């Protein structure tokens, strides 16, 4: 993929990545904020219930705890982490942080993310993938295995308990 952008001006790549990072941050924030508003003011059935469940299951609690502990500094910091970005962004929406404050907090994070990925970040990512999976067909196989694992875990979580005992003590055991 890096070869595809060879010869492009670094400024153009950096600018595009910055815009992508800002858009992603805003999308996750507004999606979580909207779902929270709908959940608070409407019945939680059908699609609303599924969206609310997604927020409950997505690790957003961890992001909310981080925001409560260190404040809005968590927002730009999340851009340079792996696995915490969406949780913090969604938590900011759920906590209904003012949009202008959230947007200002995303700017340094998006700048850092764009700087990393427009320089060495993408090359390191590709090198890690190739080291783990080998040739492109190996990467495709790795992605297929991960997708299958996600589907199986989700199905297992959705299955009702077969024990018949629904007391809290039985569930904890």
N, C-alpha and C positions, 0 to 999 in steps of 0.2 A: 504494500500500500504506500510506503514511503516513496517508492520510485514514481508512483503516479503523480506526486506533487513536486518531484525534482524539477528545479528550474523556476518554480513559482517564487514570487517575491515573499520573503519571510513576513513582511508587514501584512500582506494579503492573507496568508495562512493564519497569522496571529489574530488579525481582525475577525476573520470568519470563526475561529475557535472561541474568541471572546463573545461574539454574538450568540453562538450556540450555547455556551455556558450560561449566559444571562437568560436566554429563552428557556432553557431547561429549569433553571432555578425558579423563574416566574411561573412556569407551567406547574411544577410540583407544588409550589406555595399556593397558587390559586385553586388548584384542584383540591388540595387538602382543606383549604379554607371554605370552599364551596360545599364540599361534602359535610364538613362540620356544621355549617349553617343549615343545610337541609336536614341533617340528622337532629339538630336541636329543635327545629321548627316544624318537622313533619314526621309522618309515620315512617318507621323503618321496616319497610317490606320490599320484596322484590329487589330491584336494582339498588335502591337506597341501602337496603340491609347488606347487600354484597359489598358495596363501596365502603360502608362503615366498618364491616368486618375486615376489609383490606387494610384500612387504617389501623385497626386494632392489632392485626397480625404482622404488620410490616416493620416492626422494630422502632416505630415512632416514639414509643415511651422512652427509649434510650436517648433519642435526639432531644426530646422534651426535657429530660433530666439534665442533659448537657447544657441546654440553653438556660435552664433555671439556675444551674450552678455557675456558669461563667458568662452568661449574658449573650448579647448579639455577636460577641467575638467568635462564638461557635459557628456562625454562618460562614465567614470567610475561611475559617480553619477547615471546615468540612470539605471544601473544594480540593484540598491537598491530601485527603484521606481516601481510602478505598473501603466501601461498604457503609459509610456513614453519611454520605451526601444526601441521599433521598430522605433518610430518617430525619436529619436536621431540617431540611427544607420543608418537609411535610409538617414537622413539629411546629415550625414557625407559623405555618398556616393555621394549624389547629389551635395554637395559643393565641391566634388572632393578633399577632404583632402588627403594628401599623405598617401598611404597604410601603410607604416612603422610607421608613427606617430599615425594613427588610431589604429593599432595593439598594439603598446605600451600602448596606452591609455585604451584599453580594458582589459589588464592584471589585473590591480587592481580591476576593476569592476567585472570581472569574478571570481577572487579570493574571493571577498566579497560575491558574489551571491552563490558560491559553499559552502562557510563557513556557510552562513545562512541556506541554504537548506539541508546541510549535518548534521546540528545540530537540531535546533528547528523549522526551517522554514516549512518543510514539515508537521510536526505534527500540527503546528498551522493552516496551510492551510486546512488539513483534518478536524480538529476540527471545523473550521469556516464553511466548507461545510456541515458537519453533523448537526451543529447547525441551519443552514438555511434550509437544505433540508431533514434532518432526515435520514432514512434508504437508502441503495443504490438505490432502485427503485425511491425514492424521488429525488436523485441526477440526475438520468437518466431523470426524468420528467422535472426537472429544466433545464437541458442541452437542451432538446427537445424544451421547451418553448423559451429559448434564441435563438436557431437556427431559429425557426419559426419567431421570432421578427426580426432577422437580414434579413431574406429572404423578409419579408413584407416591411421593410424599404427600402431595395435595389430596390425592384419593384416599390415602390412609387416614388423613386428618378428618375427612368428611364422613367416613364410615361411622355409623352409630355404634355405641358400645354393645357388645354381645353378652356381657355378664349379667345384665338385668338389674344389677344392684347399682342404684344411682345416688347413694348416700355420699356426702362429701368425703367421709373416711375411706370408702371403697375406691373413690377416684384418686385419692392421694396415695394409696398403697401401691 
